Amino acid sequence: MSIRRLPEHLVNRIAAGEVVERPASALKELVENAIDSGASRVAVRLGGGGVELIEVTDDGCGMDRGEMALALERHATSKLPDDAIEAVVTLGFRGEALPSIASVARLTIESRVRGAEGWSRAVDNGAVVAEGLVALPPGTRVRVEGLFEKVPARRKFLRSTRAEYAACLDVVKRLAMARSDVGFSVEHDGRRVLQVQEGMGRPERVAALTDRDLAANSVGVDFEREGIVLGGVAGLPTFNRGVAGHQYLFVNGRPVKDRLLNGAVRGAYAEMLARDRHPVVALFLDVPPDQVDVNVHPAKTEVRFRDPQLARGLIVSGLRRALDEAGHRSVQRADAAVMGLWQSEADQLGRHPGQGGNLGLYPPSTEIPAFAGMANWAGSSHSVQERRPTFFAPPPQARAEPAAAPVPGVTSFPLGVARGQVAKTYIVAEAEDGLVLVDQHAAHERLVLERMRRAMSDGGVASQALLLPQVVELDEPACDRLEARGAELAEFGLELERFGPRAMLVRATPAMLGGGDVTALVTDIADELAAFDEALSLKERLDHVAATMACHGSVRAGRVLSVAEMNALLREMEVTPHSGQCNHGRPTWVKLAHGDIEKLFGRK
């Protein structure tokens, strides 16, 4: 069979298979064109999830009649002034989007340059069907209808209307995050679903497009190394999600989905989140053009770095520095169900049939006492029998400690001053702006872990020799793993020796852990090594070992603490990085603001 040139319409359809995968792909190209035109506002209208209608209107520079005709030809672009494709700074530049879309849909372009008349051109699946003058404000309006209508083999692979709409909305959100100086609006089937104004700050724009609570539960990221700048917003570890779809990454203002960058985000949060939880971040990486290749994929969603390890290390270091500065902060969102439960229980407390006003101050059989001054009813011959008040005193429910010194004020401490302990598990503290509840085990677990890390950076964790070495029996593979990691464990103060095929001899434990269950500690470490030994790097394995040791060395729930011990724990939390979450990503403290307390009692 002889070689032949493919016809133009078939070439365009092949290109459309790469560029226009689904409605969201076409929408991405059109919105990028609008941004590159210098628009300050971009309006998007969708119908049927983008399958039936995509319309993008901007107030950019516009096109005249000749430019419009050229724009519909393949590989014609205004965004690459010379042949240096590696130095491109615009979002779109390949010159394939408009002709590719026009080959698989009905495309109408209306545009007007300031000071000139508007012009319109309509193309139906590759064939020009109409053109002429049109009245519209300066800018461009592109309308795409019936995507893949005449290519049924492609259309049947599209997802449901709801899924295609969600993908379109995600595309606009990502581009809107990248350009906080541009206003965006989205309508779907006549309903306004998104609107953000131009000129918003980056944190405000990201919060408006993701979660309003992110602004109050995040830290700013600002880091630079070797000419690469990292900025953005990083959610606190306790502000997490069950899926990784809330991670937004941008390289030189271009939304990307890159495994290297996603892996760097996971590495930065590794020891602060449970393995099935994911952080909420929006990171903006500004890289010199000669250090990154954006021509890897026609959709331009993948990039390649000249020095991948530099980019990964920059993200890990930048995120950890920002999270370190967050200190003891934790997500403070009062659970609506819990608050409602408090309210309903308070309403029902002590009420009995026929005694709607009795709130439990007196037992059911006790009559409400009369005031002493009402022994006689003025102006009446009837007398009221005087009764002595009968008060119901419940038995003591907690202990009281004598104050050796005046109780300190609450104004100088972010986490307040300890007032007591509930269920031998939770510390109750009074702060200037509310009531603080602290999970003593979770909080102390994080403090011990951070102490171990500081000790490791200073040369190793001090060990405490056991008076009598203890034998821990395990299966042979577990003993093999512990023996192979003996030198690493020794750096944490845990000294082990092989003691036969199925046992380990423990000679010393980390001094900061105190006296604990040595058998449980060694068993848990063996399990950690079995689960993650191959999948994780050396540093990540050591982090897991440190976290396991910290858990065993922390104050357990059920232990009674003195007020001095509680306050010491609170003060250390205030100066320890990441103390707002335990080693598994759960919050270590929550606050009930004065306003919330007043609502519980109907004062507000």
C-alpha positions in Angstrom: 0.0 0.0 0.0 1.4 3.4 -1.0 2.0 6.2 1.4 -0.4 9.2 1.1 -1.0 12.5 2.8 -4.0 12.6 5.1 -6.7 15.1 4.2 -7.0 18.3 6.2 -10.3 17.4 8.0 -8.8 14.0 9.1 -5.7 15.7 10.4 -7.8 18.1 12.4 -9.8 15.2 13.9 -6.6 13.4 14.9 -5.4 16.5 16.6 -8.8 16.9 18.3 -8.3 13.4 19.7 -5.3 14.8 21.6 -6.4 18.3 22.5 -10.2 17.9 22.9 -10.7 14.8 24.9 -13.9 15.9 26.6 -15.8 19.2 27.1 -13.5 20.2 30.0 -10.5 20.0 27.6 -12.2 22.3 25.1 -13.2 24.7 27.9 -9.6 24.8 29.2 -8.2 25.8 25.8 -10.9 28.6 25.4 -10.4 30.0 28.9 -6.6 30.0 28.5 -7.0 31.9 25.2 -9.2 34.4 27.0 -6.6 34.9 29.7 -3.8 35.2 27.2 -5.7 38.0 25.4 -5.3 40.2 28.5 -8.9 39.9 29.7 -9.8 41.2 33.1 -13.1 39.3 33.2 -14.0 35.9 31.8 -17.6 34.6 31.7 -18.4 30.9 31.0 -21.8 29.5 30.1 -22.4 25.7 30.0 -25.3 23.6 28.8 -25.7 19.9 29.4 -22.4 19.6 31.2 -20.6 21.3 28.3 -21.6 18.7 25.8 -24.4 20.7 24.3 -23.0 24.2 24.9 -19.7 25.9 25.9 -19.6 29.7 25.7 -16.6 31.8 26.8 -16.8 35.6 26.7 -13.9 37.9 27.6 -13.0 41.6 27.4 -9.5 41.0 26.0 -7.8 42.5 23.0 -10.0 40.9 20.4 -9.3 39.8 16.8 -9.9 41.4 13.5 -11.3 39.6 10.4 -7.9 38.5 9.1 -6.7 37.3 12.5 -9.9 35.3 13.1 -9.4 33.4 9.8 -5.8 32.7 10.6 -6.7 31.5 14.2 -8.8 28.7 12.7 -5.8 27.3 10.8 -3.6 24.7 12.5 -0.4 25.8 14.2 -1.2 29.5 13.8 -0.7 31.4 17.0 0.1 34.9 18.3 1.7 33.6 21.5 5.1 32.6 20.2 6.9 35.7 18.8 10.0 33.7 17.8 11.1 30.1 17.4 12.1 29.7 21.1 9.4 27.3 22.1 11.1 26.5 25.4 10.8 30.2 26.4 7.0 30.3 26.1 5.3 32.2 28.9 1.6 32.1 27.8 -0.9 29.3 28.7 -1.8 28.4 25.2 0.7 28.4 22.3 0.5 25.3 20.1 -2.2 26.8 17.7 -4.2 23.6 17.6 -7.1 24.3 19.9 -9.5 26.3 17.7 -9.2 24.2 14.5 -9.4 21.0 16.5 -12.6 22.1 18.3 -14.1 23.4 15.0 -13.5 19.9 13.4 -15.7 18.1 15.9 -18.4 20.7 16.8 -20.2 23.8 15.7 -17.9 26.7 16.5 -18.9 30.4 16.4 -16.3 33.1 17.0 -17.4 36.7 17.5 -14.7 39.3 18.2 -14.1 43.0 18.1 -10.9 45.0 18.5 -11.3 48.4 20.3 -12.0 51.1 17.8 -13.1 48.7 15.0 -16.2 46.8 13.9 -16.9 43.3 15.2 -16.7 40.2 13.0 -18.2 36.7 13.3 -17.2 33.4 11.8 -19.1 30.1 12.1 -17.6 26.6 11.4 -19.7 23.4 11.4 -17.5 20.3 12.0 -14.7 21.7 9.8 -16.7 23.6 7.2 -17.1 27.4 7.2 -20.9 28.1 7.1 -21.2 31.8 7.8 -19.3 35.0 8.5 -20.1 38.7 8.7 -20.4 41.8 10.8 -21.6 41.5 14.4 -22.3 44.0 17.2 -20.6 43.2 20.6 -18.4 45.0 23.2 -14.6 44.9 22.7 -13.4 41.4 23.3 -14.2 37.9 22.1 -17.0 35.4 22.5 -16.5 31.8 21.5 -19.5 29.4 21.3 -19.2 25.6 21.0 -22.3 23.6 20.4 -22.9 19.9 19.8 -19.5 18.6 20.7 -18.8 15.2 19.0 -22.3 15.3 17.7 -21.1 13.9 14.3 -18.5 11.7 15.8 -20.6 9.1 17.7 -17.7 6.9 18.4 -16.2 9.6 20.6 -19.4 10.9 22.1 -20.5 7.6 23.5 -17.3 7.5 25.6 -18.2 10.7 27.4 -19.4 10.4 31.0 -22.7 11.5 32.5 -23.8 15.2 32.3 -23.0 15.6 36.0 -19.5 14.2 35.7 -18.7 16.3 32.6 -20.0 19.4 34.4 -17.8 18.7 37.5 -14.8 18.4 35.2 -15.5 21.7 33.5 -16.0 23.4 36.9 -12.7 22.0 38.2 -10.9 23.4 35.1 -12.3 26.9 35.7 -11.5 26.8 39.4 -7.8 25.9 38.7 -7.4 28.6 36.1 -9.1 31.1 38.4 -6.7 30.2 41.2 -3.8 30.8 38.9 -4.9 34.3 38.0 -6.3 36.1 41.0 -6.2 39.4 38.9 -8.9 38.1 36.6 -12.6 37.9 37.4 -14.5 34.6 36.6 -18.1 33.6 36.4 -19.7 30.3 35.5 -23.3 29.5 34.6 -24.7 26.0 34.0 -28.1 25.5 32.5 -29.0 29.1 33.4 -27.9 28.9 37.0 -24.9 30.9 38.4 -22.6 28.4 40.1 -19.4 30.4 40.5 -18.3 34.0 40.6 -15.1 35.6 41.9 -14.1 39.2 41.4 -10.8 40.4 40.0 -8.2 41.9 42.2 -8.6 39.4 45.1 -5.6 38.3 47.1 -4.3 34.8 46.5 -5.3 33.4 49.9 -8.8 34.9 49.6 -9.2 33.6 46.0 -8.1 30.1 46.9 -10.5 30.0 49.9 -13.4 31.3 47.8 -12.8 28.5 45.2 -12.2 25.6 47.7 -13.5 26.0 51.2 -14.3 29.2 53.1 -12.9 27.7 56.3 -9.5 27.3 54.6 -8.6 31.0 55.1 -8.8 30.6 58.9 -7.2 27.1 59.0 -4.2 27.5 56.7 -0.7 29.1 56.6 0.9 31.1 53.9 3.9 29.6 52.0 6.7 31.8 50.8 10.0 30.1 50.1 12.9 30.6 47.6 15.9 28.5 46.7 18.3 28.8 43.7 16.1 31.0 41.7 12.9 29.0 42.2 10.1 30.6 44.2 7.4 28.7 46.0 4.2 30.5 47.2 0.7 29.6 48.1 -1.6 28.4 50.8 -1.2 25.2 52.9 -4.0 23.9 55.0 -3.2 22.8 58.6 -2.7 19.1 58.9 -6.0 18.8 60.9 -7.8 20.5 57.9 -7.7 17.4 55.7 -9.8 15.5 53.2 -10.4 11.8 52.4 -9.2 12.2 48.8 -6.3 14.0 47.1 -8.5 16.1 44.8 -8.1 19.2 46.9 -4.4 19.7 46.0 -3.9 22.4 43.4 -0.4 22.8 41.9 0.7 25.5 39.5 4.0 25.9 37.6 4.7 29.4 36.2 1.0 30.2 36.5 0.0 27.0 34.6 -2.2 24.4 36.4 -0.4 21.0 36.3 -1.0 17.5 37.6 2.5 16.1 38.3 3.4 13.0 40.3 6.6 14.5 41.4 4.9 17.5 43.0 2.1 15.4 44.5 4.7 13.1 46.0 6.5 16.1 47.5 3.3 17.3 49.2 2.7 13.8 50.7 6.3 13.8 51.9 5.9 17.2 53.6 2.8 16.1 55.5 3.9 12.5 56.0 4.3 12.4 59.8 1.4 14.7 60.4 -1.5 12.9 58.7 -3.0 9.5 58.7 -2.2 7.5 55.6 -5.8 7.7 54.3 -6.1 11.5 54.7 -4.9 14.2 52.3 -4.0 17.8 52.9 -5.6 20.8 51.2 -3.0 22.9 49.4 -2.6 25.4 46.6 1.0 25.8 45.6 2.5 28.2 43.0 6.0 27.4 41.7 7.8 30.0 39.7 10.7 28.4 37.8 13.0 30.0 35.2 11.7 28.8 31.8 15.0 27.1 30.9 14.6 24.9 34.0 11.2 23.4 33.1 9.7 21.8 30.0 6.0 22.5 29.4 5.9 20.8 26.0 5.5 17.3 27.3 1.8 16.8 26.6 -0.6 18.5 24.2 -2.9 19.4 27.1 0.0 21.0 28.8 -0.9 19.6 32.2 2.4 17.8 32.7 5.8 19.3 33.1 9.4 18.1 33.4 12.0 19.7 35.6 15.7 19.8 34.7 16.5 19.2 38.4 13.5 17.1 39.8 15.1 16.7 43.2 15.6 20.4 43.6 11.9 21.0 42.9 10.8 18.2 45.2 13.1 19.3 48.0 11.9 22.9 47.7 8.3 22.0 48.1 9.0 19.7 51.1 11.2 22.3 52.8 8.8 25.2 52.1 5.8 23.4 53.3 7.5 22.2 56.5 8.8 25.6 57.3 5.4 27.1 56.9 3.7 24.4 59.0 6.4 24.8 61.7 5.5 28.5 62.0 1.9 27.4 62.6 3.0 26.2 66.0 0.2 24.8 68.1 -2.6 25.8 65.8 -5.3 23.3 65.0 -8.6 23.4 63.1 -11.3 25.0 65.3 -14.6 24.0 63.8 -17.4 23.2 66.3 -19.2 20.1 65.0 -22.8 21.1 64.4 -24.1 17.7 65.5 -22.2 17.8 68.8 -23.3 21.3 69.5 -26.9 20.3 68.8 -26.5 17.3 71.1 -25.3 19.7 73.9 -28.3 21.9 73.3 -30.8 19.0 73.3 -29.4 17.4 76.4 -29.4 20.8 78.2 -33.1 21.2 77.4 -33.9 17.7 78.8 -31.7 17.8 81.8 -33.7 17.0 85.0 -37.1 17.5 83.4 -39.9 15.1 84.5 -43.5 14.8 83.5 -45.5 17.7 84.9 -42.4 19.6 85.9 -41.4 21.4 82.8 -39.7 24.2 84.8 -37.6 21.9 87.1 -34.1 21.8 85.8 -32.8 19.3 88.3 -31.9 21.6 91.2 -34.3 19.7 93.4 -35.3 16.0 93.4 -38.7 15.2 91.8 -40.5 14.8 95.2 -39.3 18.2 96.6 -41.6 21.2 96.3 -40.1 24.4 95.2 -39.5 26.4 98.4 -41.4 29.6 99.1 -39.6 32.9 99.8 -39.4 33.7 103.5 -41.2 37.1 103.0 -44.3 35.4 101.7 -45.5 33.9 105.0 -48.8 36.0 104.7 -50.6 37.0 101.6 -51.3 40.7 101.9 -55.0 41.6 101.8 -56.1 38.0 102.3 -57.3 36.0 105.3 -55.7 32.9 103.9 -52.2 32.2 105.1 -49.5 30.4 103.4 -47.7 27.8 105.4 -44.1 28.7 105.8 -41.7 26.0 104.7 -38.0 25.7 105.2 -36.2 25.6 101.9 -35.0 22.1 101.0 -32.0 22.1 98.7 -30.7 19.1 96.9 -27.0 18.8 97.1 -25.6 16.2 94.6 -22.6 14.2 95.7 -19.1 15.5 94.7 -18.2 14.5 91.1 -14.6 15.6 91.0 -11.7 16.4 93.2 -10.6 19.8 94.4 -6.9 20.7 95.0 -5.8 23.4 97.4 -4.2 26.3 95.6 -0.6 26.7 96.7 -0.4 30.0 94.8 -2.9 32.4 93.3 -4.5 31.0 90.2 -2.7 32.6 87.1 -4.6 34.8 84.7 -5.6 33.6 81.3 -4.6 36.6 79.2 -1.0 35.7 78.6 -1.5 32.1 77.4 -3.0 31.1 74.0 -4.2 27.8 75.4 -5.3 29.2 78.7 -4.8 27.9 82.2 -5.9 24.4 83.4 -9.0 24.3 85.5 -9.5 20.6 85.7 -9.7 17.2 84.1 -12.6 15.3 82.6 -12.8 11.5 82.4 -9.0 11.3 83.3 -8.5 12.0 79.6 -9.3 15.6 78.7 -7.8 18.7 80.2 -10.2 21.6 80.7 -8.5 25.0 80.4 -9.8 28.6 80.5 -8.5 30.9 77.8 -9.2 34.6 77.4 -11.6 34.0 74.5 -13.2 30.6 75.4 -12.9 27.1 76.9 -10.1 24.8 75.7 -10.3 21.0 75.8 -7.1 19.1 75.3 -6.7 15.4 74.6 -3.8 14.7 77.0 -2.6 11.5 75.3 -2.7 12.9 71.7 -1.0 16.2 72.8 1.8 14.5 74.8 2.4 12.0 72.0 3.2 14.9 69.6 5.4 16.6 72.2 7.5 13.4 72.7 7.8 12.9 69.0 9.2 16.5 68.5 11.6 16.0 71.4 12.9 12.8 69.8 13.4 14.6 66.5 15.3 17.4 68.2 17.5 14.9 69.9 18.1 13.1 66.6 19.2 16.3 65.0 21.5 16.9 68.0 23.3 13.6 67.6 20.9 10.9 68.9 18.4 10.1 71.6 19.8 9.3 75.0 19.2 5.7 76.2 18.4 4.3 79.6 20.0 0.9 80.3 17.6 -1.7 81.8 18.7 -3.1 85.1 17.8 -6.6 83.8 17.7 -7.0 80.0 14.3 -8.1 78.8 13.6 -10.8 76.3 10.9 -10.2 73.7 9.6 -13.2 71.8 8.6 -12.6 68.1 8.4 -14.6 65.0 11.6 -15.1 63.0 10.9 -12.6 60.2 10.2 -9.9 62.7 13.4 -10.6 64.5 15.3 -10.5 61.2 13.8 -7.0 60.4 14.7 -5.7 63.8 18.2 -7.0 63.6 18.7 -5.5 60.2 17.6 -2.1 61.5 19.5 -2.4 64.8 21.9 0.5 64.1 19.0 2.9 63.2 17.1 1.9 66.3 20.1 2.5 68.4 20.1 6.1 67.3 16.7 6.4 69.0 18.1 4.9 72.2 16.6 1.4 71.7 19.4 -1.1 71.9 18.5 -4.7 70.7 20.4 -7.9 70.3 19.4 -11.1 68.7 18.6 -13.8 71.3 18.0 -16.9 69.4 15.9 -17.5 66.2 12.7 -16.1 67.7 13.6 -13.6 70.3 15.2 -10.2 70.8 17.1 -9.0 73.9 16.4 -5.4 74.9 19.3 -3.8 76.8 18.2 -0.1 76.7 15.2 2.0 75.9 15.0 5.7 75.1 15.4 7.7 78.3 12.7 10.2 77.5 10.1 7.4 77.3 10.5 6.5 80.9 9.3 3.1 82.2 6.9 1.6 79.7 5.8 -1.7 78.2 9.0 -2.8 76.5 7.4 -5.8 74.9 4.6 -3.8 73.3 7.0 -1.2 72.1 9.3 -3.7 70.3 6.3 -5.6 68.9 4.8 -2.4 67.4 8.1 -1.3 65.9 8.5 -4.8 64.3 5.0 -4.4 62.8 5.8 -1.0 61.5 8.9 -2.3 59.7 6.9 -5.2 58.3 4.2 -2.9 56.8 6.4 -0.1 55.4 9.9 -1.4 55.2 10.1 -1.6 51.4 7.7 1.1 50.4 9.2 4.0 52.4 12.6 5.7 52.3 15.0 5.5 55.2 13.9 8.8 56.7 10.2 7.9 56.4 10.9 4.6 58.1 12.7 6.4 60.9 9.7 8.8 61.2 7.4 5.8 61.7 9.7 4.4 64.3 9.9 7.7 66.2 6.1 8.0 66.1 5.6 4.5 67.5 8.0 5.2 70.3 6.4 8.5 71.1 3.0 6.8 71.3 4.3 4.4 73.9 6.1 7.1 75.9 3.2 9.6 76.1 0.8 10.2 78.9 -2.0 7.7 78.6 -5.7 8.4 78.8 -7.0 7.4 82.2 -4.0 8.9 84.1 -4.9 11.5 86.7 -2.8 14.7 86.3 -2.1 17.4 88.8 -2.9 21.0 87.9 0.8 21.7 87.6 1.3 18.8 85.2 -1.7 20.1 83.1 -0.3 23.6 82.9 3.2 22.3 82.0 1.7 20.3 79.1 -0.2 23.4 77.9 2.9 25.6 78.0 5.0 23.1 76.1 2.3 22.7 73.4 2.3 26.5 72.9 6.0 26.5 71.9 6.2 23.1 70.0 5.7 23.0 66.2 2.8 20.8 65.0 1.4 20.4 68.5 -2.1 21.2 67.1 -2.3 17.6 65.8 -1.2 14.2 67.0 1.1 11.9 65.1 -2.0 10.4 63.3 -3.4 13.8 62.1 -6.2 14.2 64.6 -6.5 17.5 66.5 -5.0 17.6 70.0 -7.2 20.5 71.2 -10.4 22.3 70.4 -11.8 25.6 71.6 -15.4 26.5 72.5 -15.6 30.3 72.1 -17.5 32.5 74.5 -20.0 33.1 71.8 -20.7 29.4 71.4 -21.1 28.9 75.1 -23.6 31.8 75.3 -25.6 30.2 72.5 -25.8 27.0 74.5 -27.5 28.9 77.3 -29.7 31.0 75.1 -27.9 34.2 75.9 -27.2 34.9 72.3 
